[in-house]
Amino acid sequence: MANRKRSIVLRCPVTAEERQLIEQKMAQLPTRQIGAYLRKMAIDGYIIYTDTANIKAFTSELQGIGRNINQIAKRLNSGAPMYEADIAEIKERLEQIWQLQRRILSSLR
């Protein structure tokens, strides 16, 4: 082992189903050595990263808007009279939701 080109051993336990999927993908290539296949995939395989920061921010703002709308609905359901200001606030919150959606969609393009 001292004279080996690759002296560092990496181990990765897998389930029987995962092993079967790996072997199915290996069958699409000319290699028959699982070590060579795994090295190639670990070094040259595609990494797909999706930045969800905008979606998380959107969700957070949406939750805040939802809380505001719920507070208005709770007040109205308790028998309090509906005021024009309540309707205006709901419309304003809905407009905020639409603006957030447009901003998220435009940032994904």
N, C-alpha and C positions, 0 to 999 in steps of 0.2 A: 504494500500500500504506500510505502514511502516513495517509490519511484513512479507513482501514477501521475498522469497529467492533471487529473481532477482529484484533488485530495480532500475536498470538502464535500460531505454527504448531506443532502437535504432530504428529509422524510416528510411525507404528507399522507396521512391515513385517509382512505376513501371508503365509501360503501360499495357493496356489490353492484348497485345500479350505476353509481358514478364510474366505476371501473369499466362497466359495459359500455357506457357512453364514450369514455376515452378510447376504448378499443374500436368502437364504430367510427370515430373520427380518424383514428390512426389508419383504418382500412382505406381511407380515401387518399392516402399518401403512399409513396413507395417505401417508407421506412417500416421495419419490423421490430425495431428496438424501442421499447417504451421510454427508456432514459433519453435517447436522442430526440424523440418526439416531444417529451416534456420540456427538455432544455430549449428546443427550438420555439415552442409555444410560450414559454416563460420569458424568453429574450425578445422574440420577434412578433409575438401575438398581439392582436389589437386590444387596446384598452379603451373602453367606451366610458367616458365620464360625463355625467349630466349635472350641470350646475343648477341646483334647485334653490338657490338663495332668493331669487325673485319670487318663486312660488311660496317659499316659507314666509317671506315678508307679506305677500298678498294674503296668505292664510291668516296671519296675525292681525292685519288690518281688518280683514273680513270678520274675524271673531269680535273685534271691538265694535264694529258697526252692528253686528248681530246683537250684541249685548244692549246697545242703545235702543234698537228696534224692540227688543224683548221688554225693556223697561217701559217703553211707551205702551206696548200691548198689554202688559200687566196692569198698568194704571187704567187703561181703557176697560179692561175686563173686570176691574174691581168696581165698576159703576161710575167712575169719574167721567164727566162730560168730555166729548172730543172737541179739541180746540183746533183752530186753523193752524196754529203754530206746530201742533203735533203732526198734522198732515204735511206741512212744509218741511219739518225735520225728517220725516220718513222719505220724502222725495229727495231731499238733500243727501241722505245716506245711500239711497239707491243710485244716485248720480255718482257718488264716490265709488260704489262698487263697479259701475260701468267704466269709470276712468281707470281704476286699477286693472280691470280686465284688458282694456285697450293697451295700457302700458306694458303689461306682461306679454301680450300677443305681439306687440311691436318689438319688444326686446328679443323675442325668439326668432325673428326673421333675420 
